C-alpha cells in the first residue's frame, strides 16, 4: 500500500513537470507557470535525493537539464517580482522598471531554450526509469532502516543547524541557506508520509509552509534590492539617484527578517519547554 502511494505520487510529480513545461513553452512570461514548474522540480529533486534516483544515468541526465531550466526560470521570476514591486510613482523605480521590461524578453527566450533541451522523451524515459528504480527499492523502502530515512535525518540536522545560526545572524546568506534547507525538509517529509507519521503531521506541515511563505517574502524584497543594485552598479549618478529607494527596500527586508527570526525564536523556546515536560 505504501509503495503504491509513493509510486502514484512519483507519477503525479512527473506529470506536473510535463504540464508546467507545456504551459511555460506556451507562455514563458506567465508568473504562475514559472512558479508551478519550479515547485514541481523541487519535489522531484527531493524524491531523487531520498531514493537515490540520480544514481541512474537517464534520471541524472534529465535532472541536470531540469535544473538548468529551473535556474533560468528563477532569474525570470526575480525579474517579474522586481518589476511588480517597482510599480510605484518613484521616478527612479519607473526607470528601473523600463530596464527590466527590456530584460524580460531575453530571459524568457533563454528559459525556452532550456525547456526545449529537456524534451518530452527525456521526461517520459526518466518517469519509466523512476518506476523501475522504485520497484527495486520496494523491499528496502518498507523497512525502517531504509537509506531514505538517513537522508531525511541529515536534512533535518542541516535545518536545525541553520536554525541556530539565524538566531544570532540575520545575514541574507544565512537566511537563504535556512530557507533552502526548510524547503528540502518540507518536500522530503511529504514523500515520507507513509513511513513517518510525525513528518506527515498536519501541524508540522502548516508550520513549515508558513515559515517558507515568510522567508519567500523576505527573499522577494531581497531580489528587488539586488535589481536596484545591479542597475546602479558602477554608475555614481544612478547610485545617488536610487539611494533612497535602495535604503527603503533594504530596511523593509531587514525588518521582515527581524520579525521572522523573533517569531522563530519564540516558537523554538515553546517547543523546547514542551519537550522538557
Protein Blocks (a to p, Z undefined) as FASTA:
>chain_A
ZZmmmmmmmmmmmmmmmmmmmmmmmmmmlmklmmmmmmmmmmmmmmmmmnommmpmklmm
mmmmmmmmmmmmmmmmmmmmmmmmmmcfbfklmmmmmmmmmmmmmmmmmmmmmmmmmcfk
lmmmmmmmmmmmmmmmmmmmmpfkbfklmmmmmmmmmmmmmmmmmmmoccfklmmmmmmm
mmmmmmmmmmmmmmmmmlmpmklmmmmmmmmmmmmmmmmmmmmmmmmmmmmgoplklmmm
mmmmmmmmmmmmmmmmmmmmmmmmmmmmmmmmmmmZZ
